[in-house]
Amino acid sequence: MAYPTDVEIQAVMDARKLNRMGALQYIRRQGKKAAPAQAEPVSASKAFDEAVKVAKKINAAKPKAAKPAVKKAKRAELPKSSSEQVKVDREKLDSIIRASLKSAYGKVCPVLGVLGQRFTVPSQKSGYPFYRVLVDTPDGLMTNFVSGFYDGNIKTSLHKADPKSYTVKTLLARIARKTKRAADKLAKEAK
């Protein structure tokens, strides 16, 4: 259907007492009623459905290869949620962090603070317990992730800290506030 001319639009506007948009809609509705019924085009979803049916028929004819054994997820065996706490020796946890930093950098690096911790018994809702700290290393800010202390197989891993992440930003802001407060306190005492 061709776009109506200004004369046709104005004529409908005057005859029907419509604005320009209403006149355009009226003309289009009238054009659709007058147009001969055409075969309905096949929608994309119908074409896709038919392609899927054909693909299923082809795949059904092929013999299926044996799938490799997949490890079952441990999450299915876990309870839905848990509030019971895992007993963690904090001194042992700190010594593990110090040992991992010493093995990675040859010296102990300062731990700036805790980014996240979970000490509840493993569950589907919370997952396994972990402890994550922010460390200042010669390579810059790193996160040290400690896990596995629930089953006795403790693992640590170091990753580059993302300064844009919420936990890192809030910890650095808290450290900045504390140092500013301490500096202000020293300045007051010096007066």
N, C-alpha and C positions, 0 to 999 in steps of 0.2 A: 504494500500500500504506500503510495507516494505521500509526501508531506503536504498538507493542505496549504493553499495560498492564503495570503493576508485577506483577500477579498472574501473567500469562503469562510474564513474564521470570523470576520467582522459581520457577515450576514447571519451566521448562527448566533453570535453574541447579541445582535439586535433582536432577532426573532425569538430567542429563548430567554433573553434577559440574563445571560451568563457572563462571567468574566472570561478572560482569554484561556486560562487553563481548563475551565469547565467546558468551553466550546471545543477545545482540542480533544478532550476526552469523549465528548459526545460524538464528534466526527469519527473518531477511531472506532467507537462501539458500533456506529452505523455501518462503517466500512467492513467490520468483521461479520456483521449479520448479512450483508449483501454478498460477501465473497463466497464462492462455491466451497463446499466442504472438501478439504484435501485429506489425503491419507496422513494419518498421525505419524510424525517422525519418530523413529526409535530413540528413546532417551538413552543417555550414556549409561545409566544404571542397568537398563534392560540388556544393553549390548554387553556390559561387563558380566552380568549374570549368565548370559549365554556362553561367553568365553570361558567362564569358570566351569560350567557344565561340560563343555568340550574337553577342557584340560583334565577334569576328573575322569572322564571316560578313557582318555589316553593313558593317564597314570594308573588306572585300574587294570589295564591290559598288561602293564609291565610288572614283572616279578619284583617284589620289594626286597631290598638288600637288608641284611641284618644290621641293626643299629648297635653302636658300641654301648657298653654298659655305662650308665650315667650314675654318678654318686647321688644318693638320696640326700636331700638337704637336711641338715641337723635341726632346722627350725621346726619341722613337722613334729619332731619328738619332744620339743620343749613345751612347757605349760604356756597358757595364753598370757598370763602376766604374773609378776612376782614382786613382793615387797620385802622378802627376806634378804638381808645383807650378807655379802661375802666378807669374811674376816681377812683384812689385809694388814700386814705389818708395814707401817709407813716407812720405818727405817730401812727395811729390806727393799721397798719400792724405790726409795731415794738412792740407795746404794746401786741398784740396777740401772737407774738413770745415769748416775755418775760413771758407772763402768762402761755403759754404751757410748757416752760422750768421750771418755778417755780413749776408748778403742778407736773411735772415729777421728778424733782430732789430736790425740796424744796429750791432751791436757783436759782438765775439768773446766767446763764452760758454765757461766752463771745461768741459773734457771730464773726467769723473770716472773713466772706465775703459772697458775693452772688455767688451761683453756677449757677443759671439760673433764668430767669424771663420772663414772657410773659404777657403783659397787653392788648393785642388786644381782641376785642369782639370775642366770640366763633365762629369758622368756621370749616368746614370739613377739611381744609388744616392744620390749626394751632391747633385746639382743644380748650379747655377751658383755661382761663388765670390762671397762677400760679406764685408762688414765692418760691424759694428754696435757703436756706442758709446753710453754714457749721458752726457747733457749736462745741466748745470744752467743753465736759461734763466730769463728773467723770468716765463715762463708756468709754471714748475715743472720737474720732471724730464721730459726728453724723450729719445727714442731717435733717433739719426741713423743711418739705414741707407744704406750705400753699396754700389752694385752696378754691374755692367756694365764693370768694368775688365778683363775678359777679352777682350771684343771691341772695346775702345776707346771705347765709348759710355757714359761714366760718368754714373750717375744717383744723386742723393741724395734722401732723403725723411725728413721729421721726423714723428714720431708721439708721442703722449702715452705716457709710460712707465707700465706697470702695476706698482705697488709690490708686488703680491702674487705676481708671476711669480718663478719660481725664480732666474733669472739676475740680476734686479734685486735681490732680497733678498740673495743671496749677495755681490754686489758691494758693496752698502751695508754689510753686516755686516763685510766685509773692510776697508772704508774706516774704519769705526768702530773696529775693533781696532787699525789702524795709528795712528789719531789718539790713542787711549787710551795705546798704548805710547809714542808720542812725548811725550805730556803727562807720563806717569810718569817718563820719562827726564829731562825738563827739571826735574821736581820733585826728583829725586834729585841732579841737578847743582847745584840752587839751595841745597841743604842744606849 
